[in-house]
Amino acid sequence: MNELERTHPQSNPSSEPSAGPSGSSGLNELRRQAAALAAAGDAAIQKALSTNSEAFLASMRQEGGQ
Amino acid sequence: MSQRLFGLETEYAFALLDRQGRRVNQAQAIDWLVKAARQRLVHLPDINSNGIFLTNGSRLYIDCGAHPEYAGPELADPWDAARYIKAGELTLQDIAADLVSKHDGVAQACFFRQNVDYSGSGSTWGSHESYLHKASPELFQRHLLPYLATRLIYTGAGGFDPTYPGIRFLLSPRVPYLVAEVSGESTQCRGVLHTKNESLSSEGYNRLHLLCSESLFSEWAIFLRVGVTAVIVAMIEAGLRPGDLIKLSKPLEAMRLFAEDPSCRQVAAMARGEPNTAVTIQRRYLEMAQSHLGESFMPPWAAEVCTQWRRALDLLESGSPDSVASRLDWAIRWSVFSRFLQREGYSWESVQDWNRLIESPPKKLEGRKNPFEMLEIDGVIPPEAVLDYLLEGIGPRLREHGIPLNEVRKFQSLRSRLFELDTRFGQLGGAGLFSQLDQAGVLDHHLQGVDNFAHARDFPPALGRAKLRGDTVRLCGRTNASRNGYLCDWSAIWDMPQKRYLDLSDPFAQQTDWKTPPSPKSEPASRPSSIERHLRVLEMLHRDRRPPAPF
């Protein structure tokens, strides 16, 4: 099997995150995206946050580093 | 068009937890990690450390502070920067699974891609970049520093300042730990511009090594961080002098101002003329790059980098942070934390009010960095009494503003929970906040072509010495027997039994070239300079002795 490193040819310019819509429909879409991010954030926080943050931070203590 | 090479090193926070949620002794945890890595991964041992080199050309080892470091292979395009960071993540997640399955006492193996500690240790660890170049290193202070002081508007990971007694969000949480504009140190007195120039290559090549930034998750942000920096290094190498047009009056102070402003409207004093925003300064560099696109010194992907760069600046200028809330690491964090504050009954404005209240501790605490934590660490006052001690100073102000005393405890709790959320954001695997948001499909950071991560985990890039290194590791590193007698380095692979070495001193090497090392008795001038570093190995080869095994 000939594995490709990646599927993107350097000549393809369409590699950016979405441009984002403009105008009133654009604003509605931005609001929808913001609402979706907020809802997902709520769910993620609910899942991730412990009942004792100070204990968590102490248990993950890191020393030193560059 | 000119090829460029660069690389990324990622230091991870690491902890093993037992079934009761207690931390396994770190020395023990590191020992298990190293053994698990060696058992799972096809590798050759690192001649210089306790680490190993992998089949994709990267190195995995334990850096100072007991941080596992994944130093990716030499890369030739910025899309691969994001791919090989993800490759490192996949490798560590495989090892994490092994640690849990092989040790009864281990319930969780946690890796975090972040760069500051929130437990009060004052620690920070790195996300380093290396750029191969032939410019005079002295040029970077003048011509690169303004760029480094401002790029955090899209390269910042976002996070909090644990050295501050209140809650201070920063676009770049490493900034408080950068205490000099220029420095050769990496663990104390860190500088925005690091002057270390350990080439790891043949003569004529230099290596710009940067440690002023943080690890990122956004593919777009990673692409910009590496691609834009590589383009600017290419410009400086070619003789362009962007710093002649752009000079900050106080770069370090400017960086701190920019780091505290999610709107990206903050201005900083210039050496000449009106104060400028970070976006404006970045546009000056972009304009210079765009005016030289197509010239021979530019890498083949420079046009695409400029397109993305301009896009990022346009978005930041048009409505930061909302305009980039789903795309850049710091803005994603800002959005999530803002939502959390709102749910808890706070806003960034009310947080600022609290900050002002506790910024002026009682006279007895003057000079202490963080009243909440320093007193507990010192053991001077029991934790439960710290708040009362603080209230000696701020109590009157609380009464003046009609604020109940228990609100102070709530704010302290809020601070701790935000710190935990920030830590969780960088956690690898499904538990991490970024990972959850990405899985939910609410982020917009992906780049077409940043994919096939499994391939990047196992195979090196196609261009340069990383391919030779990775292929040789794959060939020779499968078993203890096959790797016996081999030692690996960035610039060579040593075959002790056959008394030869694979010369990787040319970063762009494409042909496997096994050589017989010169005799230690030969004149120094006749030895390749890249081999001088391993004179000890040469001597041992000729005396038919084995070098000490890495631990």
Interface residues (C-beta under 8 A of the other chain):
Chain A: E3 L4 E5 R6 T7 H8 P9 Q10 N12 P13 S14 S15 E16 P17 S18 G20 L30 Q33 A34 A36 L37 A38 A39 A40 G41 D42 A43 A44 I45 K47 A48 L49 S50 S53 E54 F56 L57 A58 S59 M60 R61 Q62 E63 G64 G65 Q66
Chain B: E11 A13 A15 L17 G21 R22 R23 Q26 D63 C64 G65 A66 H67 D77 W79 D80 R83 C110 F112 D117 Y118 S119 G120 S121 S123 T124 W125 G126 H128 S186 T187 L211 W220 P300 W301 A303 E304 T307 Q308 R311 L315 D322 S323 A325 S326 R327 I332 S335 V336 R339 F340 R343 S413 S416 R417 F419 E420 L421 T423 R424 Q427 A431 G432 L433 Q436 L437 A440 V442 L443 D444 H445 H446 L447 Q448 G449 V450 D451 N452 H455 A456 F459 P461 A462
